[in-house]
Amino acid sequence: MRDIKAGGLSMKGSEDAKKDFIKTNKWFTGKARSSSKTAEGIATLRFHESQRPEGERICYDPYAVHFISPEILEWIASNPDKVKASWEQRERILPGIDNSVIARVRYFDDFVKRSIDEGLEQLVILGAGYD
């Protein structure tokens, strides 16, 4: 194994692993809706987390699946090994990034629920992507 530089990030792994990761990312961004590729990636994370058993998941978003292109959903369903390898590679490159996103979702879900319980009457959401 050797360090491989990709986009300024150091990737540990073989040259083949680097090529597979780059190929998968290019494919994903090519299939993602043009409205927001980042937002669709976040929706994919939310969908993935929502598939976990109720006692294991950090957040639940039953609507996330509707923000993912059919091509990406089909690829995910047809390529579980590649999906797993892609998640693992991203974790090696950007440790904790997926968990950070999921924790952020949970934080804001809890905050909004608590605010509603305390009498919140109006909520204005200013965000990018599908927020």
C-alpha positions as CSV (number, residue, x, y, z in Angstrom):
1,M,0.0,0.0,0.0
2,R,1.1,3.5,-0.7
3,D,-0.3,7.0,-0.3
4,I,-2.0,8.3,-3.3
5,K,-2.8,12.0,-3.8
6,A,-6.3,12.7,-5.2
7,G,-7.7,16.2,-5.2
8,G,-5.2,17.3,-2.6
9,L,-6.2,14.5,-0.2
10,S,-4.0,11.6,0.7
11,M,-5.6,8.2,0.0
12,K,-4.1,5.0,1.4
13,G,-4.5,2.1,-0.9
14,S,-3.7,0.6,-4.3
15,E,-3.8,2.4,-7.6
16,D,-6.9,0.3,-8.5
17,A,-8.7,1.5,-5.4
18,K,-8.0,5.1,-6.3
19,K,-9.3,4.5,-9.9
20,D,-12.4,2.8,-8.6
21,F,-13.1,5.6,-6.2
22,I,-12.7,8.3,-8.8
23,K,-14.7,6.4,-11.3
24,T,-17.6,5.9,-8.9
25,N,-17.5,9.6,-7.9
26,K,-17.5,10.7,-11.6
27,W,-20.4,8.3,-12.3
28,F,-22.4,9.6,-9.3
29,T,-21.9,13.2,-10.2
30,G,-22.8,12.4,-13.8
31,K,-26.1,10.8,-12.7
32,A,-27.0,13.3,-9.9
33,R,-29.6,15.8,-10.8
34,S,-28.2,19.1,-11.9
35,S,-30.2,21.0,-9.3
36,S,-27.6,20.1,-6.6
37,K,-25.2,17.2,-6.7
38,T,-24.1,17.9,-3.2
39,A,-27.7,17.9,-2.0
40,E,-28.4,14.6,-3.7
41,G,-25.3,13.2,-2.0
42,I,-26.6,14.3,1.4
43,A,-30.0,12.8,0.5
44,T,-28.2,9.5,-0.3
45,L,-26.6,9.6,3.2
46,R,-29.9,10.3,4.8
47,F,-31.5,7.5,2.9
48,H,-28.7,5.1,3.8
49,E,-29.0,6.0,7.5
50,S,-32.8,5.6,7.4
51,Q,-32.4,2.0,6.2
52,R,-30.8,1.0,9.5
53,P,-33.0,-0.7,12.1
54,E,-34.9,1.7,14.2
55,G,-32.8,1.1,17.3
56,E,-29.5,1.7,15.4
57,R,-30.2,4.7,13.3
58,I,-29.3,8.2,14.3
59,C,-31.8,10.0,12.1
60,Y,-34.8,8.9,10.0
61,D,-35.8,10.6,6.8
62,P,-38.6,8.8,4.9
63,Y,-38.5,11.4,2.2
64,A,-34.8,11.3,1.3
65,V,-35.4,8.5,-1.3
66,H,-37.5,10.9,-3.3
67,F,-34.6,13.3,-3.8
68,I,-32.3,10.7,-5.3
69,S,-32.3,10.0,-9.1
70,P,-33.7,6.6,-10.2
71,E,-30.4,5.8,-11.9
72,I,-28.5,6.2,-8.6
73,L,-31.0,4.2,-6.6
74,E,-30.8,1.4,-9.2
75,W,-27.0,1.4,-9.1
76,I,-27.1,1.3,-5.3
77,A,-29.5,-1.7,-5.4
78,S,-27.5,-3.5,-8.1
79,N,-24.0,-2.9,-6.7
80,P,-24.0,-3.4,-2.9
81,D,-20.3,-4.4,-2.9
82,K,-19.2,-1.3,-4.8
83,V,-21.4,0.9,-2.6
84,K,-19.8,-0.6,0.5
85,A,-16.3,-0.1,-0.9
86,S,-17.2,3.5,-1.9
87,W,-18.4,4.3,1.7
88,E,-15.3,2.7,3.2
89,Q,-13.0,4.6,0.8
90,R,-14.7,7.9,1.6
91,E,-14.3,7.2,5.3
92,R,-10.6,6.6,4.8
93,I,-10.2,9.9,2.8
94,L,-12.5,12.0,5.0
95,P,-12.8,10.3,8.4
96,G,-16.1,11.0,10.1
97,I,-17.6,13.1,7.3
98,D,-20.7,10.9,6.9
99,N,-21.2,10.7,10.7
100,S,-20.9,14.5,10.9
101,V,-23.6,14.9,8.3
102,I,-25.9,12.5,10.1
103,A,-25.2,14.1,13.5
104,R,-26.1,17.5,12.0
105,V,-29.4,16.1,10.7
106,R,-30.2,14.7,14.1
107,Y,-29.3,17.9,15.9
108,F,-31.6,20.0,13.7
109,D,-34.4,17.5,13.8
110,D,-34.2,17.5,17.6
111,F,-34.0,21.3,17.8
112,V,-37.0,21.8,15.5
113,K,-39.1,19.2,17.4
114,R,-38.2,20.7,20.7
115,S,-39.0,24.2,19.4
116,I,-42.4,23.1,18.2
117,D,-43.1,21.4,21.6
118,E,-42.2,24.8,23.2
119,G,-44.7,26.7,21.1
120,L,-42.8,27.6,17.9
121,E,-45.3,29.1,15.5
122,Q,-43.2,29.9,12.5
123,L,-40.0,28.4,11.0
124,V,-38.1,30.0,8.2
125,I,-35.4,27.8,6.6
126,L,-32.6,29.4,4.8
127,G,-30.4,26.9,3.2
128,A,-28.8,25.6,0.1
129,G,-29.5,22.4,-1.7
130,Y,-32.6,20.5,-0.5
131,D,-32.5,21.9,3.0
